[in-house]
């Protein structure tokens, strides 16, 4: 569904792959910012090699997403300490009201590479 950057248009259908679902999708009350959450998850996976909220079952994944205790383990993330990517991922995986929008992302030079 195309929402045209409208924060007031809310959706309530719970669908998608649990690894990429934002906490507000799980609550069935979300807007287009759920997509920037998914972008943050994809960045994390591409750089670390595994999802940030990883578990054996969908129920365990969903619980971890709701808890939103994001961890950057030294082994995988040490090489990115002098880059902005960790901060960008943290900003994409913040609660909805604090999360970067797609327009804000496009103002960041890192996204324009």
C-alpha positions as CSV (number, residue, x, y, z in Angstrom):
1,X,0.0,0.0,0.0
2,X,1.4,3.4,-0.9
3,X,1.0,6.0,1.8
4,X,2.7,9.1,0.4
5,X,4.6,10.0,3.6
6,X,1.4,10.5,5.5
7,X,1.9,10.0,9.2
8,X,-1.8,10.2,9.9
9,X,-2.8,7.3,7.7
10,X,-2.8,4.2,9.9
11,X,-2.9,0.6,8.9
12,X,-3.9,-2.4,11.0
13,X,-3.2,-5.6,9.0
14,X,-0.6,-7.7,10.6
15,X,1.4,-9.2,7.7
16,X,5.0,-9.8,6.7
17,X,7.9,-11.8,7.8
18,X,8.5,-11.6,11.6
19,X,12.2,-10.7,11.3
20,X,11.3,-7.4,9.5
21,X,8.1,-6.4,11.4
22,X,8.2,-3.2,13.4
23,X,6.7,-3.2,16.9
24,X,3.8,-1.1,15.7
25,X,2.9,-3.7,13.1
26,X,2.7,-6.3,15.9
27,X,0.3,-3.9,17.7
28,X,-1.7,-3.6,14.5
29,X,-1.4,0.2,14.4
30,X,1.2,1.6,12.1
31,X,2.0,4.0,9.3
32,X,4.6,4.2,6.6
33,X,7.5,4.4,9.1
34,X,7.3,0.6,9.4
35,X,9.2,0.5,6.2
36,X,12.2,2.4,7.5
37,X,12.3,-0.1,10.4
38,X,12.6,-2.9,7.9
39,X,15.4,-1.0,6.1
40,X,17.3,-0.9,9.5
41,X,16.8,-4.6,9.9
42,X,18.1,-5.2,6.4
43,X,21.2,-3.0,7.0
44,X,21.9,-4.9,10.2
45,X,21.6,-8.3,8.5
46,X,23.8,-7.2,5.6
47,X,26.6,-6.0,7.9
48,X,26.4,-8.6,10.7
49,X,25.2,-11.7,8.8
50,X,22.2,-12.3,11.1
51,X,19.1,-10.4,12.2
52,X,19.2,-8.2,15.3
53,X,16.1,-9.9,16.8
54,X,17.0,-13.6,16.1
55,X,15.4,-16.6,17.6
56,X,14.3,-20.2,16.9
57,X,10.5,-19.5,16.7
58,X,8.3,-16.6,15.4
59,X,6.9,-16.1,18.9
60,X,10.4,-15.6,20.3
61,X,11.3,-13.2,17.5
62,X,8.2,-11.2,18.1
63,X,9.0,-11.0,21.8
64,X,12.5,-9.7,21.1
65,X,11.1,-7.1,18.6
66,X,8.6,-5.9,21.3
67,X,11.4,-5.7,23.9
68,X,13.6,-3.8,21.3
69,X,16.9,-4.5,23.0
70,X,19.2,-3.9,20.1
71,X,22.8,-5.2,20.5
72,X,25.9,-4.6,18.4
73,X,28.3,-7.4,19.3
74,X,32.0,-6.3,19.2
75,X,33.0,-9.2,16.9
76,X,30.8,-8.1,14.0
77,X,30.6,-4.4,14.6
78,X,34.1,-3.4,15.7
79,X,35.1,-2.7,12.1
80,X,32.2,-0.1,11.8
81,X,33.2,2.0,14.8
82,X,34.5,4.9,12.7
83,X,31.5,5.0,10.4
84,X,28.0,6.4,10.8
85,X,26.3,3.1,10.1
86,X,25.7,2.0,13.7
87,X,24.0,5.3,14.5
88,X,21.9,5.1,11.3
89,X,20.7,1.6,12.2
90,X,19.9,2.7,15.7
91,X,17.9,5.7,14.3
92,X,16.0,3.4,11.9
93,X,15.1,1.0,14.7
94,X,13.9,3.6,17.2
95,X,10.2,3.7,18.4
96,X,8.0,5.1,15.6
97,X,7.7,8.7,17.0
98,X,11.6,9.0,17.0
99,X,12.4,6.9,13.9
100,X,14.0,8.4,10.8
101,X,11.6,8.8,7.8
102,X,12.5,8.0,4.3
103,X,12.8,11.7,3.5
104,X,15.3,12.2,6.4
105,X,17.3,9.2,5.2
106,X,17.6,10.8,1.8
107,X,19.1,13.9,3.3
108,X,21.9,11.9,4.8
109,X,25.0,11.7,2.6
110,X,25.5,8.0,3.6
111,X,22.3,7.0,1.8
112,X,23.4,8.9,-1.4
113,X,26.6,6.8,-1.9
